[in-house]
Amino acid sequence: MKQLRLSLLGFGTVGQWLVEALHRQQAWLEQEIGLVVTINSVATAHHGFIYRGDGLDIPTLLDLVATRQPLTNHSKVTHWTNVVEGLQSTGGDVLAEATGANLRNGEPGLSYIRAALALGMHVVTSSKGPIALEGLELLSLARAHGVQLRMESTVMSGTPVLSTIREGMAGTRIRAIRGVLNGTVNYILSAMAMGFDYAEGLAEAQAQGYAEADPTDDVEGYDTVSKTLILAMVAFGRALTLQQVVRRGITSLTREQMQEALDEGKRIKHVASLRLLSTDGVEVSRGTANSGVVPTLLEARIEPIALPLSDPLARIDGLLNAITIQTDTPQEVSVIGPGAGRFQAGQGMLADLIAIAKSR
Ligand SMILES: NC(=O)c1ccc[n+]([C@@H]2O[C@H](COP(=O)([O-])OP(=O)(O)OC[C@H]3O[C@@H](n4cnc5c(N)ncnc54)[C@H](OP(=O)(O)O)[C@@H]3O)[C@@H](O)[C@H]2O)c1
């Protein structure tokens, strides 16, 4: 039986789902994977970092958080107010990082991930910020310490896109990727395709709890920028900056533009695209992508585009996300699935954890 000592930083929506799933699936993990996971430490912003050497009790943890009690009420725990100090003093096999991290500096996730990798811990994360900003540096830090850094739930949440690219499509040469990567925006555009204007579509998304009171991150495309930067790193090994992504949001789209597209048999979608171009701006042709023979640029764009209905990205509605990957062999692969939600994000982390456990 493989033992895996887990440290969980961030015990909100995603962290709690992951813990519940580990508890619920304990017998399955033991029987099918030969894996016993103990959660040795948990941290939140308000409660700091708690640790127990023989493992924390999951029902107790969930009860404490549900009843808004301090996590230090768990029996026999050691407590640190400084999360990094707690982590460095206690370690573990894997860090599951599910704090909120921003796109300005990637914190607090970035410092936590760096600290864990430097300790020789594997890392699974659901935070887009650190990976979008410093993904290549973090991957090279992971390599230097002989550990893995996995981030499945950062793009399309638990729908397996990054593992499809990294593992399922290993050995193919990716030339281009296009995706509809934000469920809130797709929900609004789907409402607009049914005749609502932008303000009505947004109000409906907010009423359903799919859009924030301040929807800027989604509707102006910043959330999609993070995912595009992560895809650039995973699929093309390139570290693009925020400024290198051409970005247009959906706020100025009109009912008339939506109707015009419908009349032409098209649907307007908010499309993120990554495309290899030769240095003179020509799209890299089949057989030469990533070959090293043709020097290439990676173009990154996020914009509303009218797509014909024959395009898989045109046919997804509501909260669904989709991605289309163009390669040499096979030529085009599409993945469609939910792109948000506590189940999906936690599932992405669980799948990453299992992948790490299997490879140890
Ligand atoms: N929810 C989704 O559907 C989804 C999908 C994909 C990816 N994600 C990503 O997953 C991450 C977590 O999302 P979530 O929905 O679980 O967020 P959440 O419900 O807001 O929970 C965040 C957790 O992180 C803790 N935290 C915040 N700052 C911290 C710090 N400096 N040190 C330690 N802990 C800290 C919070 O502590 P307090 O409770 O004390 O404030 C809370 O426990 C985010 O990066 C999010 O973008 C979420």
The ligand as a Tripos MOL2 file, in Angstrom:
@<TRIPOS>MOLECULE
LIG
   48    52     1     0     0
SMALL
NO_CHARGES

@<TRIPOS>ATOM
      1 N1        -14.4560   27.1800   -7.4090 N.am      1 LIG1
      2 C1        -14.2230   26.7870   -8.6640 C.2       1 LIG1
      3 O1        -15.1350   26.3800   -9.4090 O.2       1 LIG1
      4 C2        -12.8180   26.7990   -9.2200 C.ar      1 LIG1
      5 C3        -12.5580   26.2000  -10.4670 C.ar      1 LIG1
      6 C4        -11.2370   26.1640  -10.9510 C.ar      1 LIG1
      7 C5        -10.2350   26.7560  -10.2150 C.ar      1 LIG1
      8 N2        -10.5170   27.3750   -9.0340 N.ar      1 LIG1
      9 C6         -9.4150   27.9950   -8.3060 C.3       1 LIG1
     10 O2         -9.1540   27.2590   -7.1190 O.3       1 LIG1
     11 C7         -8.6850   28.1540   -6.0890 C.3       1 LIG1
     12 C8         -9.5890   28.0060   -4.8720 C.3       1 LIG1
     13 O3        -10.9030   28.3220   -5.2540 O.3       1 LIG1
     14 P1        -12.1130   28.2330   -4.2180 P.3       1 LIG1
     15 O4        -13.3390   28.3990   -5.0170 O.co2     1 LIG1
     16 O5        -11.9560   27.0520   -3.3460 O.co2     1 LIG1
     17 O6        -11.8530   29.5660   -3.3420 O.3       1 LIG1
     18 P2        -12.4690   29.8990   -1.9050 P.3       1 LIG1
     19 O7        -13.7200   29.1540   -1.6630 O.co2     1 LIG1
     20 O8        -12.4670   31.3800   -1.8100 O.co2     1 LIG1
     21 O9        -11.3840   29.3190   -0.8810 O.3       1 LIG1
     22 C9        -10.0950   29.8350   -0.8160 C.3       1 LIG1
     23 C10        -9.4070   29.2330    0.3980 C.3       1 LIG1
     24 O10        -8.0580   29.6920    0.3960 O.3       1 LIG1
     25 C11        -7.7980   30.2640    1.6900 C.3       1 LIG1
     26 N3         -6.7990   31.3070    1.5770 N.ar      1 LIG1
     27 C12        -6.9130   32.5310    1.0120 C.ar      1 LIG1
     28 N4         -5.7650   33.2250    1.1520 N.ar      1 LIG1
     29 C13        -4.9190   32.4140    1.8300 C.ar      1 LIG1
     30 C14        -3.6160   32.5630    2.3240 C.ar      1 LIG1
     31 N5         -2.9130   33.7020    2.1470 N.pl3     1 LIG1
     32 N6         -3.0580   31.5290    2.9900 N.ar      1 LIG1
     33 C15        -3.7530   30.3790    3.1980 C.ar      1 LIG1
     34 N7         -4.9990   30.1830    2.7810 N.ar      1 LIG1
     35 C16        -5.5800   31.1910    2.1030 C.ar      1 LIG1
     36 C17        -9.1270   30.7840    2.1760 C.3       1 LIG1
     37 O11        -9.0850   30.9720    3.5770 O.3       1 LIG1
     38 P3        -10.2660   31.7300    4.3550 P.3       1 LIG1
     39 O12       -11.4800   30.8440    4.2120 O.co2     1 LIG1
     40 O13        -9.7810   31.8150    5.7630 O.co2     1 LIG1
     41 O14       -10.4260   33.0560    3.6960 O.co2     1 LIG1
     42 C18       -10.0250   29.6340    1.7410 C.3       1 LIG1
     43 O15        -9.9270   28.5670    2.6470 O.3       1 LIG1
     44 C19        -8.7350   29.5610   -6.7060 C.3       1 LIG1
     45 O16        -7.4520   29.8800   -7.1920 O.3       1 LIG1
     46 C20        -9.7190   29.4190   -7.8600 C.3       1 LIG1
     47 O17        -9.4720   30.3260   -8.9010 O.3       1 LIG1
     48 C21       -11.7760   27.3860   -8.5060 C.ar      1 LIG1
@<TRIPOS>BOND
     1     1     2 1
     2     2     3 2
     3     2     4 1
     4     4     5 ar
     5     4    48 ar
     6     5     6 ar
     7     6     7 ar
     8     7     8 ar
     9     8     9 1
    10     8    48 ar
    11     9    10 1
    12     9    46 1
    13    10    11 1
    14    11    12 1
    15    11    44 1
    16    12    13 1
    17    13    14 1
    18    14    15 2
    19    14    16 1
    20    14    17 1
    21    17    18 1
    22    18    19 2
    23    18    20 1
    24    18    21 1
    25    21    22 1
    26    22    23 1
    27    23    24 1
    28    23    42 1
    29    24    25 1
    30    25    26 1
    31    25    36 1
    32    26    27 ar
    33    26    35 ar
    34    27    28 ar
    35    28    29 ar
    36    29    30 ar
    37    29    35 ar
    38    30    31 1
    39    30    32 ar
    40    32    33 ar
    41    33    34 ar
    42    34    35 ar
    43    36    37 1
    44    36    42 1
    45    37    38 1
    46    38    39 2
    47    38    40 1
    48    38    41 1
    49    42    43 1
    50    44    45 1
    51    44    46 1
    52    46    47 1
@<TRIPOS>SUBSTRUCTURE
     1 LIG1         1 GROUP 0 **** ****
